[in-house]
Amino acid sequence: PPPPSQQPPCFAAPELRATANGARKLQIPSPPLP
């Protein structure tokens, strides 16, 4: 594949993006503790 500098941001790295999205979902504010 072309170097990251030539890759469009949306096509940067599906795996890394998925991991980042997963981390964000895990970091979503959890329900407040009682």
N, C-alpha and C positions, 0 to 999 in steps of 0.2 A: 504493500500500500504506500501511497505518497507520504512524505514526512508530515508530522502533525501540523506544521506551519501551512501546509497546502490543503489540509483536510478541513472541511467545513465544521464548525463547532458542533453541529447537530450530529455529525458522523464521527466525532472525535474517537470515542471508544465505547461502543454499546455496553460492554461488560463493566467498564468503570462507571459509566452513567448509571447502569442498573444498580451497581453497588452503592453509588452515592445516593440514588433515590431511595434505596432500601434503608440506608443509614438515616436519611432524613425522616422517613416514615417511622423508624424506631425512635428518633429523637423528637417526634411530635409530642407536644405537652401531654404527659400521661394524666389520667384522672387524679385530682387532688387527694392526698391521703386523708383519712378521717381525723 
